[in-house]
Amino acid sequence: MSQPVPPEKRQPKCAQCRKNPVSAEYRPFCSKRCADVDLGKWLNEGYSIPGAPMDEEEDSPRPGGNGDMSADD
C-alpha cells in the first residue's frame, strides 16, 4: 500500500479544470482563465444554492411605489 503524502509535498488540483496544480496567484485555480470561467458560471447563474423558490411578488416593487422609502414605510 502507498504511504500518505506529507502536507508540504501535496499539490492541490485546480478547482475548475482539476488538472494543473494550483497557482498561488489565482488560488484555488491554476490560471486566470480557470478563474474567469468560474466567475462566468456564477454571473450566468450556472451555480445555485438550493432553497425554496421565490415568489414573483418578492422581486417586483409594490404597486404605486417608486422604490423610494417614505415616512410611511
N, CA, C and O atoms as a Maestro MAE file, in Angstrom:
{
 s_m_m2io_version
 :::
 2.0.0
}

f_m_ct {
 s_m_title
 :::
 protein
 m_atom[292] {
  # First column is atom index #
  i_m_mmod_type
  r_m_x_coord
  r_m_y_coord
  r_m_z_coord
  i_m_residue_number
  s_m_chain_name
  s_m_pdb_residue_name
  s_m_pdb_atom_name
  i_m_atomic_number
  :::
  1 25 0.848 -1.170 0.000 1 A "MET " " N  " 7
  2 3 0.000 0.000 0.000 1 A "MET " " CA " 6
  3 2 0.899 1.240 0.000 1 A "MET " " C  " 6
  4 15 1.984 1.210 0.580 1 A "MET " " O  " 8
  5 25 0.469 2.317 -0.634 2 A "SER " " N  " 7
  6 3 1.287 3.526 -0.710 2 A "SER " " CA " 6
  7 2 1.211 4.328 0.592 2 A "SER " " C  " 6
  8 15 0.238 4.262 1.344 2 A "SER " " O  " 8
  9 25 2.270 5.077 0.815 3 A "GLN " " N  " 7
  10 3 2.351 5.913 2.008 3 A "GLN " " CA " 6
  11 2 1.637 7.240 1.750 3 A "GLN " " C  " 6
  12 15 1.625 7.715 0.614 3 A "GLN " " O  " 8
  13 25 1.037 7.854 2.790 4 A "PRO " " N  " 7
  14 3 0.399 9.159 2.606 4 A "PRO " " CA " 6
  15 2 1.439 10.227 2.270 4 A "PRO " " C  " 6
  16 15 2.577 10.167 2.735 4 A "PRO " " O  " 8
  17 25 1.039 11.192 1.469 5 A "VAL " " N  " 7
  18 3 1.925 12.283 1.079 5 A "VAL " " CA " 6
  19 2 1.901 13.336 2.179 5 A "VAL " " C  " 6
  20 15 0.825 13.753 2.606 5 A "VAL " " O  " 8
  21 25 3.071 13.776 2.646 6 A "PRO " " N  " 7
  22 3 3.089 14.804 3.692 6 A "PRO " " CA " 6
  23 2 2.504 16.123 3.181 6 A "PRO " " C  " 6
  24 15 2.615 16.419 1.991 6 A "PRO " " O  " 8
  25 25 1.885 16.920 4.057 7 A "PRO " " N  " 7
  26 3 1.222 18.165 3.635 7 A "PRO " " CA " 6
  27 2 2.113 19.111 2.846 7 A "PRO " " C  " 6
  28 15 1.635 19.761 1.917 7 A "PRO " " O  " 8
  29 25 3.395 19.207 3.187 8 A "GLU " " N  " 7
  30 3 4.269 20.144 2.477 8 A "GLU " " CA " 6
  31 2 4.563 19.716 1.044 8 A "GLU " " C  " 6
  32 15 5.048 20.525 0.253 8 A "GLU " " O  " 8
  33 25 4.281 18.462 0.692 9 A "LYS " " N  " 7
  34 3 4.530 17.979 -0.674 9 A "LYS " " CA " 6
  35 2 3.239 17.815 -1.487 9 A "LYS " " C  " 6
  36 15 3.284 17.423 -2.653 9 A "LYS " " O  " 8
  37 25 2.111 18.111 -0.880 10 A "ARG " " N  " 7
  38 3 0.831 17.988 -1.594 10 A "ARG " " CA " 6
  39 2 0.680 19.122 -2.587 10 A "ARG " " C  " 6
  40 15 1.069 20.256 -2.308 10 A "ARG " " O  " 8
  41 25 0.118 18.820 -3.738 11 A "GLN " " N  " 7
  42 3 -0.151 19.839 -4.750 11 A "GLN " " CA " 6
  43 2 -1.637 19.765 -5.090 11 A "GLN " " C  " 6
  44 15 -2.047 18.902 -5.866 11 A "GLN " " O  " 8
  45 25 -2.449 20.657 -4.522 12 A "PRO " " N  " 7
  46 3 -3.883 20.609 -4.815 12 A "PRO " " CA " 6
  47 2 -4.146 20.875 -6.290 12 A "PRO " " C  " 6
  48 15 -3.400 21.603 -6.944 12 A "PRO " " O  " 8
  49 25 -5.199 20.285 -6.799 13 A "LYS " " N  " 7
  50 3 -5.581 20.463 -8.201 13 A "LYS " " CA " 6
  51 2 -6.483 21.684 -8.337 13 A "LYS " " C  " 6
  52 15 -7.130 22.111 -7.381 13 A "LYS " " O  " 8
  53 25 -6.509 22.223 -9.528 14 A "CYS " " N  " 7
  54 3 -7.338 23.396 -9.851 14 A "CYS " " CA " 6
  55 2 -8.809 23.083 -9.592 14 A "CYS " " C  " 6
  56 15 -9.282 22.000 -9.936 14 A "CYS " " O  " 8
  57 25 -9.527 24.015 -8.994 15 A "ALA " " N  " 7
  58 3 -10.945 23.824 -8.689 15 A "ALA " " CA " 6
  59 2 -11.802 23.786 -9.950 15 A "ALA " " C  " 6
  60 15 -12.925 23.283 -9.909 15 A "ALA " " O  " 8
  61 25 -11.302 24.303 -11.061 16 A "GLN " " N  " 7
  62 3 -12.079 24.344 -12.296 16 A "GLN " " CA " 6
  63 2 -11.731 23.174 -13.224 16 A "GLN " " C  " 6
  64 15 -12.609 22.384 -13.569 16 A "GLN " " O  " 8
  65 25 -10.482 23.054 -13.625 17 A "CYS " " N  " 7
  66 3 -10.116 22.033 -14.620 17 A "CYS " " CA " 6
  67 2 -9.653 20.722 -13.974 17 A "CYS " " C  " 6
  68 15 -9.617 19.688 -14.641 17 A "CYS " " O  " 8
  69 25 -9.306 20.754 -12.712 18 A "ARG " " N  " 7
  70 3 -8.861 19.577 -11.955 18 A "ARG " " CA " 6
  71 2 -7.611 18.916 -12.543 18 A "ARG " " C  " 6
  72 15 -7.331 17.754 -12.248 18 A "ARG " " O  " 8
  73 25 -6.868 19.640 -13.363 19 A "LYS " " N  " 7
  74 3 -5.674 19.061 -13.982 19 A "LYS " " CA " 6
  75 2 -4.399 19.630 -13.401 19 A "LYS " " C  " 6
  76 15 -3.579 18.898 -12.847 19 A "LYS " " O  " 8
  77 25 -4.233 20.919 -13.524 20 A "ASN " " N  " 7
  78 3 -2.977 21.565 -13.158 20 A "ASN " " CA " 6
  79 2 -2.907 21.875 -11.667 20 A "ASN " " C  " 6
  80 15 -3.937 22.052 -11.017 20 A "ASN " " O  " 8
  81 25 -1.702 21.939 -11.130 21 A "PRO " " N  " 7
  82 3 -1.560 22.358 -9.729 21 A "PRO " " CA " 6
  83 2 -2.027 23.806 -9.553 21 A "PRO " " C  " 6
  84 15 -1.981 24.602 -10.491 21 A "PRO " " O  " 8
  85 25 -2.466 24.127 -8.365 22 A "VAL " " N  " 7
  86 3 -2.969 25.462 -8.049 22 A "VAL " " CA " 6
  87 2 -1.825 26.470 -8.078 22 A "VAL " " C  " 6
  88 15 -0.725 26.199 -7.597 22 A "VAL " " O  " 8
  89 25 -2.108 27.634 -8.650 23 A "SER " " N  " 7
  90 3 -1.151 28.736 -8.662 23 A "SER " " CA " 6
  91 2 -1.435 29.623 -7.456 23 A "SER " " C  " 6
  92 15 -2.594 29.899 -7.147 23 A "SER " " O  " 8
  93 25 -0.390 30.067 -6.778 24 A "ALA " " N  " 7
  94 3 -0.579 30.936 -5.610 24 A "ALA " " CA " 6
  95 2 -1.281 32.234 -5.997 24 A "ALA " " C  " 6
  96 15 -2.037 32.793 -5.203 24 A "ALA " " O  " 8
  97 25 -1.035 32.709 -7.203 25 A "GLU " " N  " 7
  98 3 -1.621 33.971 -7.660 25 A "GLU " " CA " 6
  99 2 -3.126 33.855 -7.902 25 A "GLU " " C  " 6
  100 15 -3.860 34.816 -7.675 25 A "GLU " " O  " 8
  101 25 -3.591 32.696 -8.358 26 A "TYR " " N  " 7
  102 3 -5.005 32.527 -8.720 26 A "TYR " " CA " 6
  103 2 -5.722 31.502 -7.848 26 A "TYR " " C  " 6
  104 15 -6.774 30.994 -8.234 26 A "TYR " " O  " 8
  105 25 -5.180 31.200 -6.702 27 A "ARG " " N  " 7
  106 3 -5.731 30.185 -5.822 27 A "ARG " " CA " 6
  107 2 -7.221 30.353 -5.622 27 A "ARG " " C  " 6
  108 15 -7.629 31.482 -5.350 27 A "ARG " " O  " 8
  109 25 -8.063 29.370 -5.726 28 A "PRO " " N  " 7
  110 3 -7.828 27.933 -5.841 28 A "PRO " " CA " 6
  111 2 -7.769 27.441 -7.290 28 A "PRO " " C  " 6
  112 15 -8.025 26.266 -7.554 28 A "PRO " " O  " 8
  113 25 -7.437 28.320 -8.220 29 A "PHE " " N  " 7
  114 3 -7.372 27.954 -9.636 29 A "PHE " " CA " 6
  115 2 -5.928 27.914 -10.101 29 A "PHE " " C  " 6
  116 15 -5.030 28.391 -9.407 29 A "PHE " " O  " 8
  117 25 -5.706 27.340 -11.284 30 A "CYS " " N  " 7
  118 3 -4.348 27.231 -11.805 30 A "CYS " " CA " 6
  119 2 -3.982 28.429 -12.677 30 A "CYS " " C  " 6
  120 15 -2.800 28.697 -12.895 30 A "CYS " " O  " 8
  121 25 -4.982 29.150 -13.175 31 A "SER " " N  " 7
  122 3 -4.696 30.253 -14.094 31 A "SER " " CA " 6
  123 2 -5.836 31.265 -14.074 31 A "SER " " C  " 6
  124 15 -6.899 31.009 -13.508 31 A "SER " " O  " 8
  125 25 -5.605 32.408 -14.693 32 A "LYS " " N  " 7
  126 3 -6.642 33.436 -14.829 32 A "LYS " " CA " 6
  127 2 -7.808 32.894 -15.638 32 A "LYS " " C  " 6
  128 15 -8.965 33.200 -15.347 32 A "LYS " " O  " 8
  129 25 -7.508 32.087 -16.657 33 A "ARG " " N  " 7
  130 3 -8.558 31.519 -17.495 33 A "ARG " " CA " 6
  131 2 -9.538 30.693 -16.652 33 A "ARG " " C  " 6
  132 15 -10.751 30.871 -16.764 33 A "ARG " " O  " 8
  133 25 -9.022 29.798 -15.818 34 A "CYS " " N  " 7
  134 3 -9.905 28.977 -14.981 34 A "CYS " " CA " 6
  135 2 -10.680 29.834 -13.983 34 A "CYS " " C  " 6
  136 15 -11.849 29.560 -13.711 34 A "CYS " " O  " 8
  137 25 -10.045 30.863 -13.438 35 A "ALA " " N  " 7
  138 3 -10.735 31.763 -12.517 35 A "ALA " " CA " 6
  139 2 -11.864 32.493 -13.242 35 A "ALA " " C  " 6
  140 15 -12.951 32.658 -12.688 35 A "ALA " " O  " 8
  141 25 -11.612 32.931 -14.482 36 A "ASP " " N  " 7
  142 3 -12.633 33.642 -15.258 36 A "ASP " " CA " 6
  143 2 -13.780 32.719 -15.672 36 A "ASP " " C  " 6
  144 15 -14.937 33.139 -15.696 36 A "ASP " " O  " 8
  145 25 -13.463 31.469 -15.997 37 A "VAL " " N  " 7
  146 3 -14.516 30.504 -16.346 37 A "VAL " " CA " 6
  147 2 -15.450 30.318 -15.158 37 A "VAL " " C  " 6
  148 15 -16.671 30.305 -15.317 37 A "VAL " " O  " 8
  149 25 -14.874 30.175 -13.963 38 A "ASP " " N  " 7
  150 3 -15.684 30.005 -12.762 38 A "ASP " " CA " 6
  151 2 -16.526 31.240 -12.481 38 A "ASP " " C  " 6
  152 15 -17.704 31.120 -12.144 38 A "ASP " " O  " 8
  153 25 -15.936 32.433 -12.614 39 A "LEU " " N  " 7
  154 3 -16.683 33.673 -12.409 39 A "LEU " " CA " 6
  155 2 -17.845 33.760 -13.397 39 A "LEU " " C  " 6
  156 15 -18.947 34.166 -13.028 39 A "LEU " " O  " 8
  157 25 -17.603 33.380 -14.646 40 A "GLY " " N  " 7
  158 3 -18.662 33.395 -15.654 40 A "GLY " " CA " 6
  159 2 -19.821 32.489 -15.288 40 A "GLY " " C  " 6
  160 15 -20.978 32.831 -15.531 40 A "GLY " " O  " 8
  161 25 -19.524 31.340 -14.708 41 A "LYS " " N  " 7
  162 3 -20.601 30.433 -14.275 41 A "LYS " " CA " 6
  163 2 -21.445 31.075 -13.183 41 A "LYS " " C  " 6
  164 15 -22.670 30.951 -13.190 41 A "LYS " " O  " 8
  165 25 -20.793 31.762 -12.241 42 A "TRP " " N  " 7
  166 3 -21.541 32.449 -11.184 42 A "TRP " " CA " 6
  167 2 -22.400 33.564 -11.772 42 A "TRP " " C  " 6
  168 15 -23.571 33.700 -11.417 42 A "TRP " " O  " 8
  169 25 -21.822 34.363 -12.671 43 A "LEU " " N  " 7
  170 3 -22.549 35.504 -13.226 43 A "LEU " " CA " 6
  171 2 -23.707 35.085 -14.124 43 A "LEU " " C  " 6
  172 15 -24.706 35.796 -14.222 43 A "LEU " " O  " 8
  173 25 -23.576 33.932 -14.780 44 A "ASN " " N  " 7
  174 3 -24.643 33.434 -15.657 44 A "ASN " " CA " 6
  175 2 -25.572 32.472 -14.930 44 A "ASN " " C  " 6
  176 15 -26.352 31.753 -15.554 44 A "ASN " " O  " 8
  177 25 -25.480 32.467 -13.607 45 A "GLU " " N  " 7
  178 3 -26.319 31.626 -12.752 45 A "GLU " " CA " 6
  179 2 -26.156 30.149 -13.054 45 A "GLU " " C  " 6
  180 15 -27.118 29.385 -12.970 45 A "GLU " " O  " 8
  181 25 -24.934 29.739 -13.409 46 A "GLY " " N  " 7
  182 3 -24.633 28.334 -13.631 46 A "GLY " " CA " 6
  183 2 -24.569 27.564 -12.326 46 A "GLY " " C  " 6
  184 15 -24.800 26.355 -12.297 46 A "GLY " " O  " 8
  185 25 -24.259 28.260 -11.256 47 A "TYR " " N  " 7
  186 3 -24.259 27.675 -9.923 47 A "TYR " " CA " 6
  187 2 -25.482 28.216 -9.188 47 A "TYR " " C  " 6
  188 15 -25.936 29.328 -9.457 47 A "TYR " " O  " 8
  189 25 -26.000 27.435 -8.278 48 A "SER " " N  " 7
  190 3 -27.106 27.933 -7.466 48 A "SER " " CA " 6
  191 2 -27.020 27.307 -6.080 48 A "SER " " C  " 6
  192 15 -26.457 26.228 -5.895 48 A "SER " " O  " 8
  193 25 -27.580 27.996 -5.137 49 A "ILE " " N  " 7
  194 3 -27.653 27.499 -3.773 49 A "ILE " " CA " 6
  195 2 -29.074 27.004 -3.577 49 A "ILE " " C  " 6
  196 15 -30.023 27.760 -3.786 49 A "ILE " " O  " 8
  197 25 -29.241 25.743 -3.178 50 A "PRO " " N  " 7
  198 3 -30.593 25.197 -3.040 50 A "PRO " " CA " 6
  199 2 -31.410 25.966 -2.008 50 A "PRO " " C  " 6
  200 15 -30.892 26.401 -0.979 50 A "PRO " " O  " 8
  201 25 -32.664 26.117 -2.300 51 A "GLY " " N  " 7
  202 3 -33.566 26.793 -1.381 51 A "GLY " " CA " 6
  203 2 -34.976 26.775 -1.941 51 A "GLY " " C  " 6
  204 15 -35.215 26.288 -3.047 51 A "GLY " " O  " 8
  205 25 -35.883 27.299 -1.181 52 A "ALA " " N  " 7
  206 3 -37.276 27.355 -1.619 52 A "ALA " " CA " 6
  207 2 -37.403 28.348 -2.768 52 A "ALA " " C  " 6
  208 15 -36.730 29.379 -2.759 52 A "ALA " " O  " 8
  209 25 -38.244 28.065 -3.752 53 A "PRO " " N  " 7
  210 3 -38.426 29.012 -4.859 53 A "PRO " " CA " 6
  211 2 -39.001 30.329 -4.357 53 A "PRO " " C  " 6
  212 15 -39.844 30.348 -3.461 53 A "PRO " " O  " 8
  213 25 -38.539 31.428 -4.942 54 A "MET " " N  " 7
  214 3 -39.041 32.742 -4.562 54 A "MET " " CA " 6
  215 2 -40.361 33.016 -5.282 54 A "MET " " C  " 6
  216 15 -40.566 32.573 -6.412 54 A "MET " " O  " 8
  217 25 -41.242 33.744 -4.622 55 A "ASP " " N  " 7
  218 3 -42.472 34.181 -5.260 55 A "ASP " " CA " 6
  219 2 -42.154 35.333 -6.186 55 A "ASP " " C  " 6
  220 15 -41.234 36.107 -5.922 55 A "ASP " " O  " 8
  221 25 -42.902 35.457 -7.266 56 A "GLU " " N  " 7
  222 3 -42.718 36.570 -8.195 56 A "GLU " " CA " 6
  223 2 -42.922 37.902 -7.482 56 A "GLU " " C  " 6
  224 15 -42.268 38.889 -7.820 56 A "GLU " " O  " 8
  225 25 -43.820 37.943 -6.500 57 A "GLU " " N  " 7
  226 3 -44.146 39.179 -5.802 57 A "GLU " " CA " 6
  227 2 -42.960 39.710 -4.997 57 A "GLU " " C  " 6
  228 15 -42.846 40.920 -4.797 57 A "GLU " " O  " 8
  229 25 -42.083 38.830 -4.537 58 A "GLU " " N  " 7
  230 3 -40.954 39.267 -3.726 58 A "GLU " " CA " 6
  231 2 -39.960 40.073 -4.543 58 A "GLU " " C  " 6
  232 15 -39.273 40.936 -3.997 58 A "GLU " " O  " 8
  233 25 -39.868 39.806 -5.851 59 A "ASP " " N  " 7
  234 3 -38.919 40.501 -6.713 59 A "ASP " " CA " 6
  235 2 -39.454 41.815 -7.263 59 A "ASP " " C  " 6
  236 15 -38.682 42.733 -7.538 59 A "ASP " " O  " 8
  237 25 -40.751 41.910 -7.423 60 A "SER " " N  " 7
  238 3 -41.313 43.098 -8.061 60 A "SER " " CA " 6
  239 2 -41.671 44.163 -7.020 60 A "SER " " C  " 6
  240 15 -42.037 43.837 -5.891 60 A "SER " " O  " 8
  241 25 -41.563 45.439 -7.408 61 A "PRO " " N  " 7
  242 3 -41.916 46.519 -6.478 61 A "PRO " " CA " 6
  243 2 -43.420 46.544 -6.218 61 A "PRO " " C  " 6
  244 15 -44.213 45.999 -6.986 61 A "PRO " " O  " 8
  245 25 -43.785 47.188 -5.118 62 A "ARG " " N  " 7
  246 3 -45.207 47.298 -4.782 62 A "ARG " " CA " 6
  247 2 -45.904 48.231 -5.768 62 A "ARG " " C  " 6
  248 15 -45.291 49.177 -6.262 62 A "ARG " " O  " 8
  249 25 -47.179 47.974 -6.060 63 A "PRO " " N  " 7
  250 3 -47.913 48.865 -6.965 63 A "PRO " " CA " 6
  251 2 -47.958 50.274 -6.416 63 A "PRO " " C  " 6
  252 15 -48.197 50.483 -5.227 63 A "PRO " " O  " 8
  253 25 -47.728 51.234 -7.286 64 A "GLY " " N  " 7
  254 3 -47.771 52.630 -6.890 64 A "GLY " " CA " 6
  255 2 -46.494 53.101 -6.217 64 A "GLY " " C  " 6
  256 15 -46.339 54.292 -5.944 64 A "GLY " " O  " 8
  257 25 -45.588 52.192 -5.951 65 A "GLY " " N  " 7
  258 3 -44.338 52.576 -5.291 65 A "GLY " " CA " 6
  259 2 -43.260 52.814 -6.320 65 A "GLY " " C  " 6
  260 15 -43.210 52.138 -7.348 65 A "GLY " " O  " 8
  261 25 -42.394 53.776 -6.046 66 A "ASN " " N  " 7
  262 3 -41.305 54.044 -6.964 66 A "ASN " " CA " 6
  263 2 -39.995 53.503 -6.423 66 A "ASN " " C  " 6
  264 15 -38.932 53.787 -6.975 66 A "ASN " " O  " 8
  265 25 -40.057 52.734 -5.356 67 A "GLY " " N  " 7
  266 3 -38.858 52.146 -4.787 67 A "GLY " " CA " 6
  267 2 -38.199 52.988 -3.720 67 A "GLY " " C  " 6
  268 15 -37.321 52.507 -3.004 67 A "GLY " " O  " 8
  269 25 -38.614 54.251 -3.602 68 A "ASP " " N  " 7
  270 3 -38.020 55.124 -2.605 68 A "ASP " " CA " 6
  271 2 -38.706 54.901 -1.257 68 A "ASP " " C  " 6
  272 15 -39.896 54.590 -1.197 68 A "ASP " " O  " 8
  273 25 -37.960 55.058 -0.212 69 A "MET " " N  " 7
  274 3 -38.522 54.951 1.120 69 A "MET " " CA " 6
  275 2 -39.220 56.259 1.466 69 A "MET " " C  " 6
  276 15 -38.730 57.339 1.136 69 A "MET " " O  " 8
  277 25 -40.351 56.159 2.124 70 A "SER " " N  " 7
  278 3 -41.044 57.357 2.567 70 A "SER " " CA " 6
  279 2 -41.261 57.266 4.075 70 A "SER " " C  " 6
  280 15 -40.949 56.248 4.692 70 A "SER " " O  " 8
  281 25 -41.785 58.308 4.648 71 A "ALA " " N  " 7
  282 3 -42.034 58.337 6.086 71 A "ALA " " CA " 6
  283 2 -43.069 57.286 6.479 71 A "ALA " " C  " 6
  284 15 -43.095 56.844 7.628 71 A "ALA " " O  " 8
  285 25 -43.935 56.876 5.521 72 A "ASP " " N  " 7
  286 3 -44.972 55.899 5.815 72 A "ASP " " CA " 6
  287 2 -44.425 54.487 5.891 72 A "ASP " " C  " 6
  288 15 -45.059 53.612 6.482 72 A "ASP " " O  " 8
  289 25 -43.266 54.248 5.308 73 A "ASP " " N  " 7
  290 3 -42.704 52.891 5.288 73 A "ASP " " CA " 6
  291 2 -42.138 52.592 6.597 73 A "ASP " " C  " 6
  292 15 -41.610 51.500 6.807 73 A "ASP " " O  " 8
  :::
 }
 m_bond[291] {
  # First column is bond index #
  i_m_from
  i_m_to
  i_m_order
  :::
  1 1 2 1
  2 2 3 1
  3 3 4 2
  4 3 5 1
  5 5 6 1
  6 6 7 1
  7 7 8 2
  8 7 9 1
  9 9 10 1
  10 10 11 1
  11 11 12 2
  12 11 13 1
  13 13 14 1
  14 14 15 1
  15 15 16 2
  16 15 17 1
  17 17 18 1
  18 18 19 1
  19 19 20 2
  20 19 21 1
  21 21 22 1
  22 22 23 1
  23 23 24 2
  24 23 25 1
  25 25 26 1
  26 26 27 1
  27 27 28 2
  28 27 29 1
  29 29 30 1
  30 30 31 1
  31 31 32 2
  32 31 33 1
  33 33 34 1
  34 34 35 1
  35 35 36 2
  36 35 37 1
  37 37 38 1
  38 38 39 1
  39 39 40 2
  40 39 41 1
  41 41 42 1
  42 42 43 1
  43 43 44 2
  44 43 45 1
  45 45 46 1
  46 46 47 1
  47 47 48 2
  48 47 49 1
  49 49 50 1
  50 50 51 1
  51 51 52 2
  52 51 53 1
  53 53 54 1
  54 54 55 1
  55 55 56 2
  56 55 57 1
  57 57 58 1
  58 58 59 1
  59 59 60 2
  60 59 61 1
  61 61 62 1
  62 62 63 1
  63 63 64 2
  64 63 65 1
  65 65 66 1
  66 66 67 1
  67 67 68 2
  68 67 69 1
  69 69 70 1
  70 70 71 1
  71 71 72 2
  72 71 73 1
  73 73 74 1
  74 74 75 1
  75 75 76 2
  76 75 77 1
  77 77 78 1
  78 78 79 1
  79 79 80 2
  80 79 81 1
  81 81 82 1
  82 82 83 1
  83 83 84 2
  84 83 85 1
  85 85 86 1
  86 86 87 1
  87 87 88 2
  88 87 89 1
  89 89 90 1
  90 90 91 1
  91 91 92 2
  92 91 93 1
  93 93 94 1
  94 94 95 1
  95 95 96 2
  96 95 97 1
  97 97 98 1
  98 98 99 1
  99 99 100 2
  100 99 101 1
  101 101 102 1
  102 102 103 1
  103 103 104 2
  104 103 105 1
  105 105 106 1
  106 106 107 1
  107 107 108 2
  108 107 109 1
  109 109 110 1
  110 110 111 1
  111 111 112 2
  112 111 113 1
  113 113 114 1
  114 114 115 1
  115 115 116 2
  116 115 117 1
  117 117 118 1
  118 118 119 1
  119 119 120 2
  120 119 121 1
  121 121 122 1
  122 122 123 1
  123 123 124 2
  124 123 125 1
  125 125 126 1
  126 126 127 1
  127 127 128 2
  128 127 129 1
  129 129 130 1
  130 130 131 1
  131 131 132 2
  132 131 133 1
  133 133 134 1
  134 134 135 1
  135 135 136 2
  136 135 137 1
  137 137 138 1
  138 138 139 1
  139 139 140 2
  140 139 141 1
  141 141 142 1
  142 142 143 1
  143 143 144 2
  144 143 145 1
  145 145 146 1
  146 146 147 1
  147 147 148 2
  148 147 149 1
  149 149 150 1
  150 150 151 1
  151 151 152 2
  152 151 153 1
  153 153 154 1
  154 154 155 1
  155 155 156 2
  156 155 157 1
  157 157 158 1
  158 158 159 1
  159 159 160 2
  160 159 161 1
  161 161 162 1
  162 162 163 1
  163 163 164 2
  164 163 165 1
  165 165 166 1
  166 166 167 1
  167 167 168 2
  168 167 169 1
  169 169 170 1
  170 170 171 1
  171 171 172 2
  172 171 173 1
  173 173 174 1
  174 174 175 1
  175 175 176 2
  176 175 177 1
  177 177 178 1
  178 178 179 1
  179 179 180 2
  180 179 181 1
  181 181 182 1
  182 182 183 1
  183 183 184 2
  184 183 185 1
  185 185 186 1
  186 186 187 1
  187 187 188 2
  188 187 189 1
  189 189 190 1
  190 190 191 1
  191 191 192 2
  192 191 193 1
  193 193 194 1
  194 194 195 1
  195 195 196 2
  196 195 197 1
  197 197 198 1
  198 198 199 1
  199 199 200 2
  200 199 201 1
  201 201 202 1
  202 202 203 1
  203 203 204 2
  204 203 205 1
  205 205 206 1
  206 206 207 1
  207 207 208 2
  208 207 209 1
  209 209 210 1
  210 210 211 1
  211 211 212 2
  212 211 213 1
  213 213 214 1
  214 214 215 1
  215 215 216 2
  216 215 217 1
  217 217 218 1
  218 218 219 1
  219 219 220 2
  220 219 221 1
  221 221 222 1
  222 222 223 1
  223 223 224 2
  224 223 225 1
  225 225 226 1
  226 226 227 1
  227 227 228 2
  228 227 229 1
  229 229 230 1
  230 230 231 1
  231 231 232 2
  232 231 233 1
  233 233 234 1
  234 234 235 1
  235 235 236 2
  236 235 237 1
  237 237 238 1
  238 238 239 1
  239 239 240 2
  240 239 241 1
  241 241 242 1
  242 242 243 1
  243 243 244 2
  244 243 245 1
  245 245 246 1
  246 246 247 1
  247 247 248 2
  248 247 249 1
  249 249 250 1
  250 250 251 1
  251 251 252 2
  252 251 253 1
  253 253 254 1
  254 254 255 1
  255 255 256 2
  256 255 257 1
  257 257 258 1
  258 258 259 1
  259 259 260 2
  260 259 261 1
  261 261 262 1
  262 262 263 1
  263 263 264 2
  264 263 265 1
  265 265 266 1
  266 266 267 1
  267 267 268 2
  268 267 269 1
  269 269 270 1
  270 270 271 1
  271 271 272 2
  272 271 273 1
  273 273 274 1
  274 274 275 1
  275 275 276 2
  276 275 277 1
  277 277 278 1
  278 278 279 1
  279 279 280 2
  280 279 281 1
  281 281 282 1
  282 282 283 1
  283 283 284 2
  284 283 285 1
  285 285 286 1
  286 286 287 1
  287 287 288 2
  288 287 289 1
  289 289 290 1
  290 290 291 1
  291 291 292 2
  :::
 }
}
